[in-house]
Amino acid sequence: MAKSETESSQNPAVSGAESGKTPAAGPEPAQDADATQLDPDGRRRPDFLLSFPDNEELAAVCRQFEVGDFRGVKIAALRLKEQSSDPEIRDAADELLLRIQADPTVKFMLAASILLFIFLCLWSYGGH
């Protein structure tokens, strides 16, 4: 029994071969994306960075964040936070510092794992 055209178009599980259409390769990149949303390599920038005020020093720290130089971000953001008189720039530096901190849950899980490992080592070698 053959499926009707309306059934196959309404059912997303039907492949393109069954419906007589070629499947799409995936979502097309937005052609009208604002140039400020893309980094020099054409990758999309994080949304929170786009809301930061225009400042040359802050832009340099944001570039460090985007490339993954988190140690440089920490040093530069702390310096920028201390030296800047603009509260928006200090808030942006605070935001960057918060974004590079480890999640407290991860810290707890690491500590619990280490304690469990020590306990199991002592238990197994201590003559249970």
C-alpha positions in Angstrom: 0.0 0.0 0.0 1.6 3.3 -1.1 1.5 6.4 1.1 -0.2 9.4 -0.3 1.8 12.6 -0.9 0.2 14.4 2.0 1.1 11.6 4.4 4.7 11.5 3.4 5.0 15.3 3.6 3.5 15.4 7.1 5.6 12.5 8.4 9.2 13.7 9.1 10.4 10.1 9.4 9.7 9.5 5.7 13.0 9.8 3.8 13.5 12.0 0.8 13.8 8.9 -1.4 10.3 7.7 -0.4 8.6 11.1 -1.0 10.4 11.6 -4.3 12.3 14.6 -3.1 16.0 14.9 -2.4 16.8 15.4 1.3 18.3 18.8 2.3 21.9 18.9 3.3 21.1 20.7 6.5 20.2 24.2 7.5 21.7 26.9 5.3 23.9 29.5 7.0 22.2 32.9 7.3 23.3 35.0 4.4 22.1 38.2 6.0 24.1 37.8 9.2 25.4 41.1 10.6 29.2 41.4 10.1 29.6 42.1 13.8 28.2 38.7 14.7 31.0 36.9 12.8 34.7 36.7 13.8 37.4 37.1 11.2 37.2 33.3 10.5 33.5 33.5 9.8 32.4 31.9 13.0 29.5 33.2 15.0 30.5 35.3 18.0 28.8 34.7 21.5 25.8 36.8 22.0 26.9 38.3 25.3 30.0 39.7 23.7 27.9 41.7 21.2 26.2 43.6 24.1 29.4 44.9 25.5 30.3 48.6 25.0 32.7 49.7 22.3 36.2 50.0 23.9 39.5 49.1 22.3 40.9 47.4 25.4 37.7 45.5 26.1 37.6 44.3 22.4 41.1 42.9 22.9 40.0 41.0 26.0 37.0 39.7 24.0 39.2 38.5 21.2 41.3 36.6 23.8 38.1 35.0 25.2 37.0 33.9 21.7 40.3 32.2 20.9 40.5 30.5 24.3 43.3 32.4 26.0 41.5 32.3 29.4 44.7 33.0 31.4 45.2 36.2 29.3 41.5 37.0 29.8 41.8 36.8 33.5 44.9 39.0 33.7 43.5 41.6 31.2 40.0 41.6 32.6 41.3 42.2 36.2 43.5 45.0 35.0 40.7 46.5 33.0 38.3 46.2 35.9 40.8 48.1 38.2 41.8 50.8 35.7 38.5 51.6 34.0 36.3 54.5 35.3 33.4 53.4 33.1 30.9 51.2 35.0 29.8 49.4 31.9 33.3 48.4 31.1 33.9 47.2 34.6 30.6 45.2 34.4 31.8 43.6 31.1 35.1 42.7 32.6 33.2 41.1 35.6 31.1 39.2 33.1 34.2 37.8 31.3 35.7 36.8 34.6 32.5 35.0 35.6 32.4 33.2 32.2 35.9 31.7 32.7 35.4 30.4 36.2 34.9 26.7 36.8 31.4 25.6 37.6 30.9 24.9 41.4 29.3 21.6 40.6 32.3 20.4 38.7 34.5 21.5 41.6 32.4 19.5 44.0 32.3 16.4 41.8 36.1 16.5 41.4 36.6 16.8 45.2 34.1 13.9 45.8 35.9 11.8 43.2 39.3 12.3 44.8 37.9 11.5 48.3 36.3 8.4 47.0 39.5 7.3 45.3 41.5 7.8 48.5 38.9 5.9 50.5 38.9 3.0 48.1 42.7 2.9 48.0 42.9 2.9 51.8 40.1 0.3 52.1 41.6 -2.1 49.6 45.2 -1.9 51.0 44.2 -1.5 54.6 42.9 -5.0 55.0 39.2 -4.8 54.9 
